[in-house]
Amino acid sequence: MLNMWAILMVILLVVVTIGISMYTRNFNSSTANFYLAGRKIGFMTNSTAICGDYFSAASFLGVAGAVYASGVDGMWYAIGFGAAFVPVVLFLASPLRKFGEYTIPDFLFARFGKSHKARVIGVVMVQLICIFYLAPQMVGAGTTWDVLVGVGFLGMTPYQTGVVATVVVMMFYVALGGMKGTTLNQMIQFWVLFTAMFLVFALVLINGVGNYASQNQPLTNASTVTVAKLMEGEEGKRVYDKAKATMSPEAFATEVDAVVQKGDPNATVHVVVPQVNKLHPDRTMVMQEPGHRYDWLNQFSMVLALVLGTMGLPHIMNRYYTNPSGKVARLTTLWVLAFVAFFYIMSSVVGLGGRRFLPELAGADPTTAALTVDGVLLKSDQILPVLGKLLFGEFGLGYVAAGAFAAMFSTVGGLLIASAASWGHDIYENYVNPNAPEWKKVMVGKIAVVAMSLFSLLVGLGIPAIGLDTAYPSLIAMMVTWAFAVSGGAFVPMLLSSIWWKKTTRKGAIAGMIVGGGGSIFFILMNILKETGVFAAGSFGATLGSLAFPSIFIVPLSFLTIYLVSITDKNQMPVYVNNIWARIHGSDELSERIRKQMKEADQRSA
Amino acid sequence: MSQMDLVSQNLHKKNSAGQDISLTTQFVTEEELEKVNASFHAQRRLSFSFGIYFFLITLLIPFLSGTSEWWYGTPLIFGLTLNFWTTLLLFHIFYWVLAFIFVKRANRLEDQLNKM
């Protein structure tokens, strides 16, 4: 049935978003205003906007779903996202702001003696990261529309409608509102998604989280298998036998036995079965123990991928240039950490609460019952909207729907502006038409937003067409992790080295980015080829493709490359490095003075 | 000779040689550079010591999850393990407090630098 609350709230969100963009459109008279909101964003506005940028569909829907499905391993995923801003505040926030440029490629250009090569490689990496991050947002938009609104328009499927609607709204509001409009929108979108999460969190706490975790019941999840797969193996050890021992007799009779008796081996059945402990295979998998998602190596590499990857996300790092000073940049991050910590604690509690309320309440609601098997959700990502509905009716579902779209809008908005800054500022202003008037530069930025939006539309519509959505059981979370892996490999070793090791050379930084970014993309492609069945099981390609999170190897390799290339580089310490050092590590006053003097000298040279 | 005189002189010199003066001129005086280096060393010590604590404790969690049953398998409070409480709540508190102390110290360092 059509949820009018969901539709009304999403429409209200879209209207507010467009209204703010119209209101702020006159602010975008210059590129500094269009890309950086005039560098006058205060810490509270900026911290909520950064959170809006950061909390994508994967965070909003995915983390609660991961905790619901996996318990402690799901919470470990939340830790990876949450703690990621600690290295940002320790190593990057203040130096990046003091350096005072527009984008990461700008930083590369200035830090390495006006290196065009470094800047262009930086632009390529920024675009690749944006595409890797935009793709899951598009899948999230289509899937969320499908689940929460469920209606397609103009002959499109609900999935396609969700992708098209999101892209059209985003294209309009980012191109019109620039960084100022995007920041204000992200701030509002953050509060919508934060309060939606708080609503469900509060309802779970008021009604009681339950004791599923402390009772140490075997962790069970629902899945869909063919009858042939169900009956495979020795009697007593088949999936059929495990499901029979786990499910209630009524559910087993209707969901499983009724289908098996028809005799079609290709028919599918929904089963609930106990989960395997990948960390301690001899122990029963329970919710309060680790091991459902990750083996030992992946426990380390997943958290490193998320913690390190955040430091290289261009749409997050660009936000640090909008702060008025280095100190404000640190304070901003502290607030971000507080919001992020509270948000993920809420997500975890919601996920845990799902284990109590679904078996108790799902049967009473036919729509929810259709999404569950014997009281367990078939798709764990639906736990937040389902709990919103079970505990607060249609209004709760509508509010969560608005929160989910707010999460997508804010993240896509940040990515589009980062991508546009990279094309419009780094390429057009520097290489195509350096003498263009301000209005033309802003116009190019807007065209870049439209072009990137249309490309995202193609990616969003193309993913199901090539079957990627069926190759990965939780595609959104997986794709987000890929984006973190590429950003972690491409930018983190380069940024850390060039800020904290004076002897880092241009050649070293370029080599590090190529090894880190290229290596991550290589392993991700291998993984895609393995999962889509291109590589045969046991082949060399499949072995290469088995590394789900390459950061644990790629990041150290990139650091090593930077170090080795830099120490063997003959041009180790040019004169300008001292100026750069003063800009990064000097007082605010000195930093600004050197920046201006370098700019004046540039103008004289020109 | 004042810092600005030095810069102007350098600019003139490098201009006549036809080089990119923003790359071949040192705009910061030796005295200023010394202060920057002192600040850099103090800031690096602070950032990396906090970084080591952060990464050690973060990686200690999966290490204990793989090796220590008292950590992942022994109920402690309300029938739940230390591993559970850490990933649900304690680690979030830890990293915020760590960042808070760091920001206080880093800002104090920066204030000292601005006064120098």
Interface residues (C-beta under 8 A of the other chain):
Chain A: G71 V72 M75 W76 A78 I79 G82 A83 F85 V86 P87 V89 L90 F91 S94 G113 K114 N211 A213 S214 Q215 N216 L279 H280 R283 Q288 E289 P290 G291 W296 Q299 F300 V303 V307 G326 K327 R330 L331 T333 L334 L337 A338 A341 F342 Y344 I345 S348 V349 W500 P574 V575 Y576 N578 N579 W581 A582 H585 G586 S587 D588 E589 L590 R593 I594 Q597 M598 K599 A601 D602 R604 S605
Chain B: V7 L11 N15 D20 I21 S22 L23 T24 T25 Q26 F27 V28 E32 L33 K35 V36 N37 S39 F40 Q43 R44 S47 F48 F50 G51 F54 T58 L59 I61 P62 S65 G66 Y72 G73 P75 F78 G79 L80 T81 N83 F84 T87 L88 L89 F91 H92 I93 Y95 W96 L98 A99 F100 F102 V103 A106 N107 E110 L113 N114 M116
